[in-house]
Every structure is written in C-alpha cells, then in structure tokens.
C-alpha cells in the first residue's frame, strides 16, 4: 500500500512536472511568436521605408487607374433617360 501511494505520488509529481513543462514551453512559444511578430513588423517597416522612394513612381501611374471609375457615370445615365421618358 505504501508503495502504491508512493507510485501515485510520483505519478502526480510527474504530471505536475509535465504541466509545468507544457506551461513553460507555451510561454516560450508565445514569447518566440511575439518576437517573430516584432521582427516581421520591423522587417515590414524596413521594407516600407526602403520602398517609399520607388513607390512614388507607381503612384504617378495610378491616376490612369482612376479613369475607369469615370466610365461608370455613363452607366448611371440610362436611368436618367427613363426619368426623361416619364
């Protein structure tokens, strides 16, 4: 009986150790993930800062892309013709 109790206690201690290990690994993983996020944020910021000068050229090419929306108003005209017909 004493041996069984000792075994149970040892099992409990092992489970406690496993739980602690899991918690520690979880904390370490979360820390690593946070560090990774911070690193990626820094890398993104670095890339953004480096790409800022070249980005000015694409922005100049963007206005033509804004022209297609200007073609949309003609689509709004047919309903206006219906209004005139009435």
HTML snippet that shows the backbone in 3Dmol.js (N, CA, C, O; Angstrom):
<script src="https://3Dmol.org/build/3Dmol-min.js"></script>
<div id="view" style="width:600px;height:400px;position:relative"></div>
<script>
const pdb = `
ATOM      1  N   UNK A   1       0.842  -1.203   0.000  1.00  0.00           N
ATOM      2  CA  UNK A   1       0.000   0.000   0.000  1.00  0.00           C
ATOM      3  C   UNK A   1       0.875   1.250   0.000  1.00  0.00           C
ATOM      4  O   UNK A   1       0.626   2.212  -0.726  1.00  0.00           O
ATOM      5  N   UNK A   2       1.894   1.203   0.827  1.00  0.00           N
ATOM      6  CA  UNK A   2       2.790   2.350   0.859  1.00  0.00           C
ATOM      7  C   UNK A   2       3.454   2.552  -0.494  1.00  0.00           C
ATOM      8  O   UNK A   2       3.608   3.681  -0.961  1.00  0.00           O
ATOM      9  N   UNK A   3       3.847   1.440  -1.122  1.00  0.00           N
ATOM     10  CA  UNK A   3       4.492   1.531  -2.438  1.00  0.00           C
ATOM     11  C   UNK A   3       3.518   2.110  -3.462  1.00  0.00           C
ATOM     12  O   UNK A   3       3.895   2.920  -4.309  1.00  0.00           O
ATOM     13  N   UNK A   4       2.262   1.681  -3.369  1.00  0.00           N
ATOM     14  CA  UNK A   4       1.252   2.194  -4.307  1.00  0.00           C
ATOM     15  C   UNK A   4       1.067   3.697  -4.114  1.00  0.00           C
ATOM     16  O   UNK A   4       0.996   4.461  -5.077  1.00  0.00           O
ATOM     17  N   UNK A   5       0.991   4.098  -2.853  1.00  0.00           N
ATOM     18  CA  UNK A   5       0.840   5.520  -2.567  1.00  0.00           C
ATOM     19  C   UNK A   5       2.049   6.293  -3.104  1.00  0.00           C
ATOM     20  O   UNK A   5       1.904   7.376  -3.672  1.00  0.00           O
ATOM     21  N   UNK A   6       3.218   5.733  -2.920  1.00  0.00           N
ATOM     22  CA  UNK A   6       4.440   6.365  -3.404  1.00  0.00           C
ATOM     23  C   UNK A   6       4.389   6.479  -4.929  1.00  0.00           C
ATOM     24  O   UNK A   6       4.748   7.505  -5.507  1.00  0.00           O
ATOM     25  N   UNK A   7       3.935   5.400  -5.561  1.00  0.00           N
ATOM     26  CA  UNK A   7       3.828   5.418  -7.020  1.00  0.00           C
ATOM     27  C   UNK A   7       2.837   6.495  -7.479  1.00  0.00           C
ATOM     28  O   UNK A   7       3.094   7.233  -8.430  1.00  0.00           O
ATOM     29  N   UNK A   8       1.711   6.562  -6.784  1.00  0.00           N
ATOM     30  CA  UNK A   8       0.698   7.565  -7.139  1.00  0.00           C
ATOM     31  C   UNK A   8       1.261   8.973  -6.958  1.00  0.00           C
ATOM     32  O   UNK A   8       1.058   9.855  -7.793  1.00  0.00           O
ATOM     33  N   UNK A   9       1.975   9.162  -5.846  1.00  0.00           N
ATOM     34  CA  UNK A   9       2.565  10.469  -5.591  1.00  0.00           C
ATOM     35  C   UNK A   9       3.568  10.800  -6.696  1.00  0.00           C
ATOM     36  O   UNK A   9       3.609  11.921  -7.203  1.00  0.00           O
ATOM     37  N   UNK A  10       4.374   9.804  -7.058  1.00  0.00           N
ATOM     38  CA  UNK A  10       5.355  10.025  -8.111  1.00  0.00           C
ATOM     39  C   UNK A  10       4.647  10.377  -9.423  1.00  0.00           C
ATOM     40  O   UNK A  10       5.087  11.260 -10.159  1.00  0.00           O
ATOM     41  N   UNK A  11       3.557   9.681  -9.700  1.00  0.00           N
ATOM     42  CA  UNK A  11       2.781   9.963 -10.902  1.00  0.00           C
ATOM     43  C   UNK A  11       2.262  11.394 -10.870  1.00  0.00           C
ATOM     44  O   UNK A  11       2.321  12.119 -11.864  1.00  0.00           O
ATOM     45  N   UNK A  12       1.744  11.790  -9.686  1.00  0.00           N
ATOM     46  CA  UNK A  12       1.235  13.154  -9.549  1.00  0.00           C
ATOM     47  C   UNK A  12       2.358  14.169  -9.776  1.00  0.00           C
ATOM     48  O   UNK A  12       2.174  15.178 -10.456  1.00  0.00           O
ATOM     49  N   UNK A  13       3.519  13.882  -9.195  1.00  0.00           N
ATOM     50  CA  UNK A  13       4.653  14.788  -9.373  1.00  0.00           C
ATOM     51  C   UNK A  13       5.042  14.854 -10.847  1.00  0.00           C
ATOM     52  O   UNK A  13       5.354  15.923 -11.372  1.00  0.00           O
ATOM     53  N   UNK A  14       5.019  13.702 -11.503  1.00  0.00           N
ATOM     54  CA  UNK A  14       5.372  13.674 -12.922  1.00  0.00           C
ATOM     55  C   UNK A  14       4.381  14.504 -13.734  1.00  0.00           C
ATOM     56  O   UNK A  14       4.765  15.278 -14.611  1.00  0.00           O
ATOM     57  N   UNK A  15       3.118  14.329 -13.427  1.00  0.00           N
ATOM     58  CA  UNK A  15       2.097  15.098 -14.150  1.00  0.00           C
ATOM     59  C   UNK A  15       2.280  16.590 -13.887  1.00  0.00           C
ATOM     60  O   UNK A  15       2.139  17.405 -14.798  1.00  0.00           O
ATOM     61  N   UNK A  16       2.593  16.946 -12.641  1.00  0.00           N
ATOM     62  CA  UNK A  16       2.836  18.349 -12.307  1.00  0.00           C
ATOM     63  C   UNK A  16       4.013  18.867 -13.113  1.00  0.00           C
ATOM     64  O   UNK A  16       3.973  19.967 -13.664  1.00  0.00           O
ATOM     65  N   UNK A  17       5.081  18.044 -13.173  1.00  0.00           N
ATOM     66  CA  UNK A  17       6.255  18.451 -13.947  1.00  0.00           C
ATOM     67  C   UNK A  17       5.897  18.621 -15.422  1.00  0.00           C
ATOM     68  O   UNK A  17       6.326  19.576 -16.068  1.00  0.00           O
ATOM     69  N   UNK A  18       5.112  17.692 -15.942  1.00  0.00           N
ATOM     70  CA  UNK A  18       4.701  17.774 -17.343  1.00  0.00           C
ATOM     71  C   UNK A  18       3.878  19.037 -17.580  1.00  0.00           C
ATOM     72  O   UNK A  18       4.051  19.730 -18.583  1.00  0.00           O
ATOM     73  N   UNK A  19       2.982  19.321 -16.642  1.00  0.00           N
ATOM     74  CA  UNK A  19       2.159  20.523 -16.782  1.00  0.00           C
ATOM     75  C   UNK A  19       3.045  21.759 -16.778  1.00  0.00           C
ATOM     76  O   UNK A  19       2.877  22.661 -17.598  1.00  0.00           O
ATOM     77  N   UNK A  20       3.997  21.789 -15.838  1.00  0.00           N
ATOM     78  CA  UNK A  20       4.906  22.927 -15.768  1.00  0.00           C
ATOM     79  C   UNK A  20       5.705  23.043 -17.064  1.00  0.00           C
ATOM     80  O   UNK A  20       5.903  24.136 -17.594  1.00  0.00           O
ATOM     81  N   UNK A  21       6.157  21.895 -17.561  1.00  0.00           N
ATOM     82  CA  UNK A  21       6.914  21.897 -18.809  1.00  0.00           C
ATOM     83  C   UNK A  21       6.056  22.440 -19.939  1.00  0.00           C
ATOM     84  O   UNK A  21       6.512  23.247 -20.749  1.00  0.00           O
ATOM     85  N   UNK A  22       4.799  21.986 -19.984  1.00  0.00           N
ATOM     86  CA  UNK A  22       3.892  22.469 -21.026  1.00  0.00           C
ATOM     87  C   UNK A  22       3.685  23.978 -20.913  1.00  0.00           C
ATOM     88  O   UNK A  22       3.716  24.696 -21.912  1.00  0.00           O
ATOM     89  N   UNK A  23       3.478  24.441 -19.697  1.00  0.00           N
ATOM     90  CA  UNK A  23       3.269  25.870 -19.492  1.00  0.00           C
ATOM     91  C   UNK A  23       4.521  26.648 -19.903  1.00  0.00           C
ATOM     92  O   UNK A  23       4.439  27.688 -20.556  1.00  0.00           O
ATOM     93  N   UNK A  24       5.675  26.120 -19.506  1.00  0.00           N
ATOM     94  CA  UNK A  24       6.925  26.790 -19.859  1.00  0.00           C
ATOM     95  C   UNK A  24       7.097  26.820 -21.374  1.00  0.00           C
ATOM     96  O   UNK A  24       7.441  27.853 -21.949  1.00  0.00           O
ATOM     97  N   UNK A  25       6.856  25.691 -22.008  1.00  0.00           N
ATOM     98  CA  UNK A  25       7.011  25.642 -23.467  1.00  0.00           C
ATOM     99  C   UNK A  25       6.001  26.581 -24.124  1.00  0.00           C
ATOM    100  O   UNK A  25       6.332  27.266 -25.092  1.00  0.00           O
ATOM    101  N   UNK A  26       4.789  26.617 -23.612  1.00  0.00           N
ATOM    102  CA  UNK A  26       3.788  27.525 -24.154  1.00  0.00           C
ATOM    103  C   UNK A  26       4.261  28.965 -24.024  1.00  0.00           C
ATOM    104  O   UNK A  26       4.164  29.750 -24.968  1.00  0.00           O
ATOM    105  N   UNK A  27       4.772  29.302 -22.846  1.00  0.00           N
ATOM    106  CA  UNK A  27       5.269  30.664 -22.634  1.00  0.00           C
ATOM    107  C   UNK A  27       6.419  30.963 -23.578  1.00  0.00           C
ATOM    108  O   UNK A  27       6.481  32.040 -24.172  1.00  0.00           O
ATOM    109  N   UNK A  28       7.325  30.012 -23.716  1.00  0.00           N
ATOM    110  CA  UNK A  28       8.464  30.208 -24.608  1.00  0.00           C
ATOM    111  C   UNK A  28       7.986  30.362 -26.045  1.00  0.00           C
ATOM    112  O   UNK A  28       8.481  31.206 -26.791  1.00  0.00           O
ATOM    113  N   UNK A  29       7.016  29.533 -26.424  1.00  0.00           N
ATOM    114  CA  UNK A  29       6.488  29.614 -27.784  1.00  0.00           C
ATOM    115  C   UNK A  29       5.821  30.955 -28.029  1.00  0.00           C
ATOM    116  O   UNK A  29       6.020  31.582 -29.069  1.00  0.00           O
ATOM    117  N   UNK A  30       5.030  31.385 -27.060  1.00  0.00           N
ATOM    118  CA  UNK A  30       4.358  32.673 -27.208  1.00  0.00           C
ATOM    119  C   UNK A  30       5.395  33.791 -27.282  1.00  0.00           C
ATOM    120  O   UNK A  30       5.256  34.716 -28.082  1.00  0.00           O
ATOM    121  N   UNK A  31       6.425  33.707 -26.455  1.00  0.00           N
ATOM    122  CA  UNK A  31       7.493  34.699 -26.492  1.00  0.00           C
ATOM    123  C   UNK A  31       8.144  34.687 -27.872  1.00  0.00           C
ATOM    124  O   UNK A  31       8.396  35.737 -28.464  1.00  0.00           O
ATOM    125  N   UNK A  32       8.415  33.470 -28.375  1.00  0.00           N
ATOM    126  CA  UNK A  32       9.036  33.355 -29.692  1.00  0.00           C
ATOM    127  C   UNK A  32       8.124  33.930 -30.760  1.00  0.00           C
ATOM    128  O   UNK A  32       8.577  34.638 -31.658  1.00  0.00           O
ATOM    129  N   UNK A  33       6.825  33.621 -30.659  1.00  0.00           N
ATOM    130  CA  UNK A  33       5.866  34.144 -31.628  1.00  0.00           C
ATOM    131  C   UNK A  33       5.826  35.667 -31.564  1.00  0.00           C
ATOM    132  O   UNK A  33       5.801  36.344 -32.592  1.00  0.00           O
ATOM    133  N   UNK A  34       5.822  36.194 -30.339  1.00  0.00           N
ATOM    134  CA  UNK A  34       5.810  37.649 -30.186  1.00  0.00           C
ATOM    135  C   UNK A  34       7.068  38.243 -30.793  1.00  0.00           C
ATOM    136  O   UNK A  34       7.007  39.257 -31.489  1.00  0.00           O
ATOM    137  N   UNK A  35       8.212  37.614 -30.531  1.00  0.00           N
ATOM    138  CA  UNK A  35       9.459  38.101 -31.097  1.00  0.00           C
ATOM    139  C   UNK A  35       9.403  38.036 -32.619  1.00  0.00           C
ATOM    140  O   UNK A  35       9.843  38.956 -33.308  1.00  0.00           O
ATOM    141  N   UNK A  36       8.858  36.939 -33.132  1.00  0.00           N
ATOM    142  CA  UNK A  36       8.727  36.795 -34.578  1.00  0.00           C
ATOM    143  C   UNK A  36       7.844  37.913 -35.129  1.00  0.00           C
ATOM    144  O   UNK A  36       8.158  38.514 -36.155  1.00  0.00           O
ATOM    145  N   UNK A  37       6.742  38.182 -34.441  1.00  0.00           N
ATOM    146  CA  UNK A  37       5.843  39.253 -34.879  1.00  0.00           C
ATOM    147  C   UNK A  37       6.566  40.593 -34.878  1.00  0.00           C
ATOM    148  O   UNK A  37       6.445  41.379 -35.817  1.00  0.00           O
ATOM    149  N   UNK A  38       7.312  40.838 -33.821  1.00  0.00           N
ATOM    150  CA  UNK A  38       8.053  42.097 -33.739  1.00  0.00           C
ATOM    151  C   UNK A  38       9.081  42.168 -34.862  1.00  0.00           C
ATOM    152  O   UNK A  38       9.262  43.212 -35.488  1.00  0.00           O
ATOM    153  N   UNK A  39       9.752  41.045 -35.109  1.00  0.00           N
ATOM    154  CA  UNK A  39      10.749  41.012 -36.183  1.00  0.00           C
ATOM    155  C   UNK A  39      10.092  41.267 -37.527  1.00  0.00           C
ATOM    156  O   UNK A  39      10.587  42.054 -38.335  1.00  0.00           O
ATOM    157  N   UNK A  40       8.968  40.592 -37.761  1.00  0.00           N
ATOM    158  CA  UNK A  40       8.267  40.785 -39.036  1.00  0.00           C
ATOM    159  C   UNK A  40       7.806  42.234 -39.161  1.00  0.00           C
ATOM    160  O   UNK A  40       7.888  42.820 -40.241  1.00  0.00           O
ATOM    161  N   UNK A  41       7.325  42.810 -38.073  1.00  0.00           N
ATOM    162  CA  UNK A  41       6.896  44.209 -38.095  1.00  0.00           C
ATOM    163  C   UNK A  41       8.080  45.092 -38.453  1.00  0.00           C
ATOM    164  O   UNK A  41       7.964  45.998 -39.279  1.00  0.00           O
ATOM    165  N   UNK A  42       9.237  44.818 -37.818  1.00  0.00           N
ATOM    166  CA  UNK A  42      10.431  45.602 -38.110  1.00  0.00           C
ATOM    167  C   UNK A  42      10.835  45.430 -39.568  1.00  0.00           C
ATOM    168  O   UNK A  42      11.186  46.398 -40.241  1.00  0.00           O
ATOM    169  N   UNK A  43      10.783  44.182 -40.054  1.00  0.00           N
ATOM    170  CA  UNK A  43      11.144  43.922 -41.442  1.00  0.00           C
ATOM    171  C   UNK A  43      10.188  44.649 -42.378  1.00  0.00           C
ATOM    172  O   UNK A  43      10.614  45.238 -43.372  1.00  0.00           O
ATOM    173  N   UNK A  44       8.889  44.609 -42.058  1.00  0.00           N
ATOM    174  CA  UNK A  44       7.906  45.301 -42.892  1.00  0.00           C
ATOM    175  C   UNK A  44       8.180  46.797 -42.890  1.00  0.00           C
ATOM    176  O   UNK A  44       8.122  47.451 -43.931  1.00  0.00           O
ATOM    177  N   UNK A  45       8.477  47.329 -41.713  1.00  0.00           N
ATOM    178  CA  UNK A  45       8.765  48.758 -41.617  1.00  0.00           C
ATOM    179  C   UNK A  45      10.015  49.092 -42.424  1.00  0.00           C
ATOM    180  O   UNK A  45      10.068  50.102 -43.125  1.00  0.00           O
ATOM    181  N   UNK A  46      11.020  48.224 -42.313  1.00  0.00           N
ATOM    182  CA  UNK A  46      12.254  48.449 -43.055  1.00  0.00           C
ATOM    183  C   UNK A  46      11.963  48.413 -44.545  1.00  0.00           C
ATOM    184  O   UNK A  46      12.411  49.283 -45.291  1.00  0.00           O
ATOM    185  N   UNK A  47      11.199  47.388 -44.988  1.00  0.00           N
ATOM    186  CA  UNK A  47      10.869  47.274 -46.406  1.00  0.00           C
ATOM    187  C   UNK A  47      10.072  48.492 -46.865  1.00  0.00           C
ATOM    188  O   UNK A  47      10.322  49.056 -47.930  1.00  0.00           O
ATOM    189  N   UNK A  48       9.105  48.882 -46.031  1.00  0.00           N
ATOM    190  CA  UNK A  48       8.279  50.027 -46.393  1.00  0.00           C
ATOM    191  C   UNK A  48       9.152  51.283 -46.528  1.00  0.00           C
ATOM    192  O   UNK A  48       9.007  52.050 -47.480  1.00  0.00           O
ATOM    193  N   UNK A  49      10.047  51.479 -45.576  1.00  0.00           N
ATOM    194  CA  UNK A  49      10.897  52.673 -45.608  1.00  0.00           C
ATOM    195  C   UNK A  49      11.807  52.631 -46.829  1.00  0.00           C
ATOM    196  O   UNK A  49      12.079  53.666 -47.437  1.00  0.00           O
ATOM    197  N   UNK A  50      12.279  51.439 -47.191  1.00  0.00           N
ATOM    198  CA  UNK A  50      13.174  51.334 -48.347  1.00  0.00           C
ATOM    199  C   UNK A  50      12.395  51.482 -49.650  1.00  0.00           C
ATOM    200  O   UNK A  50      12.920  52.006 -50.632  1.00  0.00           O
ATOM    201  N   UNK A  51      11.152  51.025 -49.661  1.00  0.00           N
ATOM    202  CA  UNK A  51      10.371  51.064 -50.897  1.00  0.00           C
ATOM    203  C   UNK A  51       9.656  52.394 -51.086  1.00  0.00           C
ATOM    204  O   UNK A  51       9.051  52.633 -52.132  1.00  0.00           O
ATOM    205  N   UNK A  52       9.721  53.262 -50.080  1.00  0.00           N
ATOM    206  CA  UNK A  52       8.982  54.520 -50.200  1.00  0.00           C
ATOM    207  C   UNK A  52       9.422  55.316 -51.424  1.00  0.00           C
ATOM    208  O   UNK A  52       8.564  55.747 -52.194  1.00  0.00           O
ATOM    209  N   UNK A  53      10.739  55.534 -51.643  1.00  0.00           N
ATOM    210  CA  UNK A  53      11.139  56.331 -52.816  1.00  0.00           C
ATOM    211  C   UNK A  53      10.630  55.750 -54.138  1.00  0.00           C
ATOM    212  O   UNK A  53      10.062  56.491 -54.940  1.00  0.00           O
ATOM    213  N   UNK A  54      10.817  54.423 -54.399  1.00  0.00           N
ATOM    214  CA  UNK A  54      10.323  53.876 -55.665  1.00  0.00           C
ATOM    215  C   UNK A  54       8.804  53.894 -55.764  1.00  0.00           C
ATOM    216  O   UNK A  54       8.263  53.879 -56.870  1.00  0.00           O
ATOM    217  N   UNK A  55       8.106  53.925 -54.635  1.00  0.00           N
ATOM    218  CA  UNK A  55       6.647  53.879 -54.667  1.00  0.00           C
ATOM    219  C   UNK A  55       6.071  55.154 -55.275  1.00  0.00           C
ATOM    220  O   UNK A  55       4.925  55.158 -55.726  1.00  0.00           O
ATOM    221  N   UNK A  56       6.847  56.231 -55.292  1.00  0.00           N
ATOM    222  CA  UNK A  56       6.318  57.475 -55.830  1.00  0.00           C
ATOM    223  C   UNK A  56       6.037  57.345 -57.319  1.00  0.00           C
ATOM    224  O   UNK A  56       5.133  57.997 -57.842  1.00  0.00           O
ATOM    225  N   UNK A  57       6.817  56.496 -58.011  1.00  0.00           N
ATOM    226  CA  UNK A  57       6.580  56.311 -59.442  1.00  0.00           C
ATOM    227  C   UNK A  57       5.262  55.582 -59.701  1.00  0.00           C
ATOM    228  O   UNK A  57       4.457  56.044 -60.510  1.00  0.00           O
ATOM    229  N   UNK A  58       5.023  54.428 -59.017  1.00  0.00           N
ATOM    230  CA  UNK A  58       3.736  53.734 -59.229  1.00  0.00           C
ATOM    231  C   UNK A  58       2.540  54.623 -58.914  1.00  0.00           C
ATOM    232  O   UNK A  58       1.497  54.511 -59.558  1.00  0.00           O
ATOM    233  N   UNK A  59       2.682  55.506 -57.929  1.00  0.00           N
ATOM    234  CA  UNK A  59       1.555  56.374 -57.582  1.00  0.00           C
ATOM    235  C   UNK A  59       1.252  57.287 -58.772  1.00  0.00           C
ATOM    236  O   UNK A  59       0.092  57.636 -58.989  1.00  0.00           O
ATOM    237  N   UNK A  60       2.264  57.680 -59.545  1.00  0.00           N
ATOM    238  CA  UNK A  60       2.025  58.510 -60.724  1.00  0.00           C
ATOM    239  C   UNK A  60       1.289  57.718 -61.792  1.00  0.00           C
ATOM    240  O   UNK A  60       0.513  58.272 -62.569  1.00  0.00           O
ATOM    241  N   UNK A  61       1.545  56.396 -61.820  1.00  0.00           N
ATOM    242  CA  UNK A  61       0.856  55.549 -62.800  1.00  0.00           C
ATOM    243  C   UNK A  61      -0.555  55.205 -62.339  1.00  0.00           C
ATOM    244  O   UNK A  61      -1.359  54.692 -63.117  1.00  0.00           O
ATOM    245  N   UNK A  62      -0.851  55.483 -61.091  1.00  0.00           N
ATOM    246  CA  UNK A  62      -2.167  55.117 -60.564  1.00  0.00           C
ATOM    247  C   UNK A  62      -3.303  55.975 -61.130  1.00  0.00           C
ATOM    248  O   UNK A  62      -4.365  55.428 -61.424  1.00  0.00           O
ATOM    249  N   UNK A  63      -3.133  57.290 -61.296  1.00  0.00           N
ATOM    250  CA  UNK A  63      -4.256  58.105 -61.797  1.00  0.00           C
ATOM    251  C   UNK A  63      -4.957  57.505 -63.009  1.00  0.00           C
ATOM    252  O   UNK A  63      -6.188  57.528 -63.045  1.00  0.00           O
ATOM    253  N   UNK A  64      -4.235  56.956 -64.030  1.00  0.00           N
ATOM    254  CA  UNK A  64      -4.958  56.292 -65.134  1.00  0.00           C
ATOM    255  C   UNK A  64      -5.895  55.218 -64.634  1.00  0.00           C
ATOM    256  O   UNK A  64      -6.947  54.982 -65.229  1.00  0.00           O
ATOM    257  N   UNK A  65      -5.524  54.558 -63.538  1.00  0.00           N
ATOM    258  CA  UNK A  65      -6.388  53.520 -62.993  1.00  0.00           C
ATOM    259  C   UNK A  65      -7.658  54.136 -62.407  1.00  0.00           C
ATOM    260  O   UNK A  65      -8.683  53.467 -62.280  1.00  0.00           O
ATOM    261  N   UNK A  66      -7.578  55.404 -62.057  1.00  0.00           N
ATOM    262  CA  UNK A  66      -8.766  56.051 -61.508  1.00  0.00           C
ATOM    263  C   UNK A  66      -9.724  56.463 -62.624  1.00  0.00           C
ATOM    264  O   UNK A  66     -10.863  56.837 -62.344  1.00  0.00           O
ATOM    265  N   UNK A  67      -9.284  56.400 -63.892  1.00  0.00           N
ATOM    266  CA  UNK A  67     -10.155  56.788 -65.001  1.00  0.00           C
ATOM    267  C   UNK A  67     -11.312  55.812 -65.219  1.00  0.00           C
ATOM    268  O   UNK A  67     -12.442  56.244 -65.445  1.00  0.00           O
ATOM    269  N   UNK A  68     -11.048  54.493 -65.155  1.00  0.00           N
ATOM    270  CA  UNK A  68     -12.182  53.558 -65.359  1.00  0.00           C
ATOM    271  C   UNK A  68     -13.398  53.883 -64.504  1.00  0.00           C
ATOM    272  O   UNK A  68     -14.522  53.812 -65.002  1.00  0.00           O
ATOM    273  N   UNK A  69     -13.214  54.241 -63.224  1.00  0.00           N
ATOM    274  CA  UNK A  69     -14.405  54.634 -62.448  1.00  0.00           C
ATOM    275  C   UNK A  69     -15.144  55.803 -63.103  1.00  0.00           C
ATOM    276  O   UNK A  69     -16.354  55.938 -62.925  1.00  0.00           O
ATOM    277  N   UNK A  70     -14.433  56.652 -63.861  1.00  0.00           N
ATOM    278  CA  UNK A  70     -15.091  57.770 -64.528  1.00  0.00           C
ATOM    279  C   UNK A  70     -16.016  57.271 -65.630  1.00  0.00           C
ATOM    280  O   UNK A  70     -16.964  57.956 -66.014  1.00  0.00           O
ATOM    281  N   UNK A  71     -15.732  56.069 -66.137  1.00  0.00           N
ATOM    282  CA  UNK A  71     -16.596  55.489 -67.170  1.00  0.00           C
ATOM    283  C   UNK A  71     -17.906  54.976 -66.562  1.00  0.00           C
ATOM    284  O   UNK A  71     -18.861  54.670 -67.277  1.00  0.00           O
ATOM    285  N   UNK A  72     -17.928  54.889 -65.235  1.00  0.00           N
ATOM    286  CA  UNK A  72     -19.146  54.378 -64.589  1.00  0.00           C
ATOM    287  C   UNK A  72     -20.318  55.360 -64.693  1.00  0.00           C
ATOM    288  O   UNK A  72     -21.443  54.911 -64.912  1.00  0.00           O
ATOM    289  N   UNK A  73     -20.117  56.665 -64.547  1.00  0.00           N
ATOM    290  CA  UNK A  73     -21.256  57.598 -64.623  1.00  0.00           C
ATOM    291  C   UNK A  73     -22.138  57.373 -65.852  1.00  0.00           C
ATOM    292  O   UNK A  73     -23.360  57.432 -65.722  1.00  0.00           O
ATOM    293  N   UNK A  74     -21.569  57.115 -67.057  1.00  0.00           N
ATOM    294  CA  UNK A  74     -22.452  56.822 -68.205  1.00  0.00           C
ATOM    295  C   UNK A  74     -23.433  55.708 -67.891  1.00  0.00           C
ATOM    296  O   UNK A  74     -24.559  55.723 -68.389  1.00  0.00           O
ATOM    297  N   UNK A  75     -23.034  54.754 -67.085  1.00  0.00           N
ATOM    298  CA  UNK A  75     -23.947  53.678 -66.724  1.00  0.00           C
ATOM    299  C   UNK A  75     -25.100  54.226 -65.877  1.00  0.00           C
ATOM    300  O   UNK A  75     -26.198  53.669 -65.857  1.00  0.00           O
ATOM    301  N   UNK A  76     -24.822  55.322 -65.185  1.00  0.00           N
ATOM    302  CA  UNK A  76     -25.888  55.908 -64.377  1.00  0.00           C
ATOM    303  C   UNK A  76     -26.826  56.764 -65.234  1.00  0.00           C
ATOM    304  O   UNK A  76     -27.898  57.157 -64.774  1.00  0.00           O
ATOM    305  N   UNK A  77     -26.428  57.053 -66.476  1.00  0.00           N
ATOM    306  CA  UNK A  77     -27.251  57.905 -67.343  1.00  0.00           C
ATOM    307  C   UNK A  77     -28.532  57.220 -67.805  1.00  0.00           C
ATOM    308  O   UNK A  77     -29.587  57.855 -67.814  1.00  0.00           O
ATOM    309  N   UNK A  78     -28.475  55.926 -68.194  1.00  0.00           N
ATOM    310  CA  UNK A  78     -29.731  55.293 -68.671  1.00  0.00           C
ATOM    311  C   UNK A  78     -30.897  55.500 -67.725  1.00  0.00           C
ATOM    312  O   UNK A  78     -31.993  55.820 -68.184  1.00  0.00           O
ATOM    313  N   UNK A  79     -30.707  55.330 -66.412  1.00  0.00           N
ATOM    314  CA  UNK A  79     -31.852  55.604 -65.514  1.00  0.00           C
ATOM    315  C   UNK A  79     -32.338  57.044 -65.670  1.00  0.00           C
ATOM    316  O   UNK A  79     -33.530  57.316 -65.526  1.00  0.00           O
ATOM    317  N   UNK A  80     -31.410  57.976 -65.966  1.00  0.00           N
ATOM    318  CA  UNK A  80     -31.812  59.367 -66.143  1.00  0.00           C
ATOM    319  C   UNK A  80     -32.706  59.506 -67.382  1.00  0.00           C
ATOM    320  O   UNK A  80     -33.654  60.291 -67.394  1.00  0.00           O
ATOM    321  N   UNK A  81     -32.380  58.719 -68.437  1.00  0.00           N
ATOM    322  CA  UNK A  81     -33.193  58.758 -69.652  1.00  0.00           C
ATOM    323  C   UNK A  81     -34.610  58.281 -69.328  1.00  0.00           C
ATOM    324  O   UNK A  81     -35.596  58.776 -69.872  1.00  0.00           O
ATOM    325  N   UNK A  82     -34.675  57.290 -68.411  1.00  0.00           N
ATOM    326  CA  UNK A  82     -36.003  56.811 -68.036  1.00  0.00           C
ATOM    327  C   UNK A  82     -36.784  57.941 -67.370  1.00  0.00           C
ATOM    328  O   UNK A  82     -37.990  58.091 -67.566  1.00  0.00           O
ATOM    329  N   UNK A  83     -36.059  58.730 -66.575  1.00  0.00           N
ATOM    330  CA  UNK A  83     -36.713  59.846 -65.913  1.00  0.00           C
ATOM    331  C   UNK A  83     -37.252  60.828 -66.949  1.00  0.00           C
ATOM    332  O   UNK A  83     -38.343  61.374 -66.783  1.00  0.00           O
ATOM    333  N   UNK A  84     -36.473  61.057 -68.038  1.00  0.00           N
ATOM    334  CA  UNK A  84     -36.911  61.979 -69.078  1.00  0.00           C
ATOM    335  C   UNK A  84     -38.114  61.416 -69.826  1.00  0.00           C
ATOM    336  O   UNK A  84     -39.020  62.149 -70.222  1.00  0.00           O
ATOM    337  N   UNK A  85     -38.102  60.097 -70.011  1.00  0.00           N
ATOM    338  CA  UNK A  85     -39.215  59.476 -70.741  1.00  0.00           C
ATOM    339  C   UNK A  85     -40.515  59.668 -69.961  1.00  0.00           C
ATOM    340  O   UNK A  85     -41.588  59.803 -70.549  1.00  0.00           O
ATOM    341  N   UNK A  86     -40.407  59.677 -68.638  1.00  0.00           N
ATOM    342  CA  UNK A  86     -41.613  59.872 -67.842  1.00  0.00           C
ATOM    343  C   UNK A  86     -41.954  61.343 -67.897  1.00  0.00           C
ATOM    344  O   UNK A  86     -42.941  61.771 -67.298  1.00  0.00           O
TER     345      UNK A  86
END
`;
const viewer = $3Dmol.createViewer("view");
viewer.addModel(pdb, "pdb");
viewer.setStyle({}, {cartoon: {color: "spectrum"}});
viewer.zoomTo();
viewer.render();
</script>
